[in-house]
Amino acid sequence: MSIGAGTLTTPFAARVFYATEAAPTTHTFGPYTLDFAVEAPISGHELPLVVISHGMTGTPWGYHGLTTALAESGFAVLLLEHPGDSRRDPSKAGTAEILATRPRDIRIALDAAFADPHIGAHLRPGSAAIIGHSMGGYTALAVAGGKPLALPEQMPDGVASPVVVERDPRITRAVLLAPAIPWLMGPGALAEVTIPLMVRVGEKDTETPPFFIERVLKSLPLRAPLDFAVVPDAGHFAFFYPVPPALAQLPPGQDPPGFDRAAYQPQLHAEVIAFLRG
């Protein structure tokens, strides 16, 4: 068994990964090297679809370890690159506009996956889960029913303003990894988020510290199932797969002293798979 990938027709880069019997070939994306079979026959039917939303100015390839684990476990995994907020195109990162376009990207990508003639027929119809890291955590909550406010510093008049986003009813579960969610602190911002959530935060994360995440998530409805845990000694990028040597000195390659990211990854993968299987 190996991993196959199909390219979707979207305004941005998007691929679906899945299990296949076809032989893989090696592909390079910047500093990342991955082995998969292109447009290969898909093993299985009614595969549960999972979409992964990367962090601010990030890349979907940083989650290739989780993607592989999910595909090998019978999931189809949708990786997309958010236009305007990715490593290749950071032109709109941090703006109020991106708060609206990121959730829209998810809907567009899901539409394309379910409609794709090669992939769509093998997917469980009408439902998907989402995994979001950092800014991707915001994205996940927004498509799950969150009602964000752009922060004063993001607005020309310096006044916090509602951001129009559309809940996607196909999203049935969400995994939030070190979620960046200050835009969801307003009254009632999470009142309509009722799907099961798995949340993991790093004990030593200074960008999205555990106490802040807990404070924001206290406004979730009581009926929203929540699996929340703090990962000992972990930092913000504990949930990012160990980076290639060329990126080792950059923030995504850094961990607090004493934390072994490579050793933690199998535990993360197992917990995510168990949660998504319900």
N, C-alpha and C positions, 0 to 999 in steps of 0.2 A: 504494500500500500504506500502511495506517495501523495503529494499534494498537487492539485491542478488549479489553474486560475483562468477565469474568463473576464475579458475587458467589457465594461458597460458603456453604452452610448449616453454620455452625460456631458455638460459643459465643463467638467473638470475631470481630473484623473480618478478613476474608480475601478476596482477589480473585485471579483468574488472568488474566494479560495475555498476548495472543497477536496474531499478524498477522491482519489482516482487510482486505477490500476496502471495508467500510462507511465512511462519512464520520464523522470524529470530532466530538465536541462538547467544550466546555471544562468542567472540573470543578475545584472548589476544596476543598482539604483543609487547613484552617488557613492558613498563609502560602504553601502550595504550590498551584500551578495546573498542571493536566495536561490534555492533549487525548487523548481516547480515545472509542471507540464502545461504548456499553453493551449487553451481551448480544448482540453482533453475530455474524454467521456467522464461523466459524473457517476460516482458510485453511490447508490441509494436513492430513495425517493422521500418526499415530504421532509426534507432536511430543515431543521429549525435555523432561521437566518439571524445572524448577529452582526450589527454594524459597530465599528470602532471609530470614535471621534478623537483625534489627536489633540495635543495641547497647543497653546498659543505659539505661532511661528514654528510649529513642530512638523513631524513627518509620520505618516502611517507605518513606515518601515521599522520604527522603533518598537513595534508591538508584534514583530514577526514570530517571536517565540510563542506568545499567547495565541496568535492566529494559527500556527501549526498545531498546537495542542488541541484547539477547538476543532479544527478540520479533521484531525485524526480521531476525534471523539464523536464524529457524526454531525457536526454543525457546518453550515455554509457561512463564511465570514466575509463581510463587505468592508473593504478598506477604501477610504476616500481621502482626498487631499483638499482641505478647505481653501477655496480661492480667496486670496487677500489675507490669509492668516496661516501661511505655511512656510516651511524653510525656503522653498523656491520663490514664493510670492508673499512677502510680509506687508504688502502695501496698505492694508486696512487694519492691521493688528492693533488692538486696543481702542478701536473706535466704537461709537454707538452703532454704526451701521453693521458691524460684524456680529453684534448681538442678535440682529434679526436674520442675517444671511446664513449664519451657521446652522440654525435649526432648519432653515429652508433647504440647505444642502442635503441634510439627512432625508427629508421627504423626497427630493428629486432622485437621490440615489436609490432609495427604497422603491420608488415607482419604476425606475429603470431595471432593477434587479427582478422584480416580479413580472415585468413585461418582457424581459429578455427571452428570445426563443430557445436559446440553449440552456439557460440557467433556470428560468422561471418555472418550468414544468417540474423541476426537481425540488422545489421549495414547498414548505408547509404554507399553504395559502393564507394571506391576510394577517400574519402576525410576525413580529420580530422583536428581538431584544437589542439593547444598546449598551455599549461599554464606553465610558468617557474618562479620559485622564486630564486633570487640571482644567483648562478651558473646555475640554471635551466633557467634563463633568457638568459644567454649566449647560452645554449643548444638550446633554441627555435630559436634564431636568426641564429644560425649556420645551423639548418635544414631548415630554411626559405630562405637560400641563402647567409648568411654572410660568409665572407672569413677571418678567423682569422689569427693572427700572434702570435706565442709563444713569450713571453717576454724574453729579454736577460737573466734574472736571471733563466729562466727555461731551458736554453740551455747550453750544455757543453762548447761551444766556446764563450758564452756570447754575441751572435749575434741573434737578433730577426729573426725568421724563419717562413715561411708560414706553416700553418697546413692544411693538405688535408682533407676536409670534403665534403660530397655530399649533395646537396640540395634535399629535399624530396618533389616532386610536389604534394603529397597528402595533405600537410599542407596548409590550406587556410586562417587561422586566427591565431594570436598569442597574448597571454596575458603575459606581462612582469611585474613581481612584484619585486620591488627593484632589478633590474637586475645588475649582475656583468659582465661588458662588456669591460674591458680595452684591451682585445685581439682583439677588433673590431674597433680600432682607426686608423688603417692604411688607406692610400689612396684607395678609392674604396671598402673598406671592406663591406659596406652596399649597394653598388650600385645595387645589384640584389635582395634586399629585397623589394618586391612590394606589399605584402599582407597587409590587414588591421592589425594594431597593437593597442592594448590597453595597456597603461603603467601607473602604479601607483608606486609612490615613497614616502617615508616618509620624512616629513619636517625636522625631527631631526635624520635622518639616517646618521651615521658617517662612515658606511662601503661603502655604495653606495649613496653618497649625490646627491640631486636633480640637482645641477648645473653641476655635472660631467655627469650624465645621459643625460641631455639636450644637453650638448656639443657634446657627441658622436652621439646622434640621429639626430643632425643637418645634418649629411652626408647622411641621408636617401633620396632616390629619391623623388622629389616633388609629384609624382603620388602615393606614398605610404600613404594611409589614416592613420592618427595618432590621437588617443584619449589619451592625456597625462594629468595627474593631480597629484598634490602634496597633500598628505593627511596631514592635520594639526596635529602637535604634534607627529606624528607617528615615530617610529623607524624602524630598519631593519626587525624586526620579527612581525610587525603589521599584516602581511599577513599569518602568521602561526597561526593555531588554538590555543586557550588557552591550555597550556600544562597541563598534570597531575601534581598533587602536588609533586611527586618525582623529577620533572624537574624544579620546579618553580624558583630555585636559579641559574639555568644555563642560559647562554645568550638567548636561545630561549624562555625562560619564562619572560624575562625582557622587560619593556617598559619605555619610558621617563615619568617623573612625569606628571600626568594629562591626560594621554592617556588611554582610556578604550578599550582594544582590543576586549573584548567580545561584547561590544556595537557596534563596528565598523564592525564586521564580517557580519551581515545581509546586511549592505550596500554594502560591497565588493561582496558578493554573488549575490546580485541583479544586480550590475553593470556588473559583468562578464557574467551572464546569458543573459542580454540584449545585450551585445556586441556580444556574440557568436551566438545569434539568428539573428544578422545582421539587 
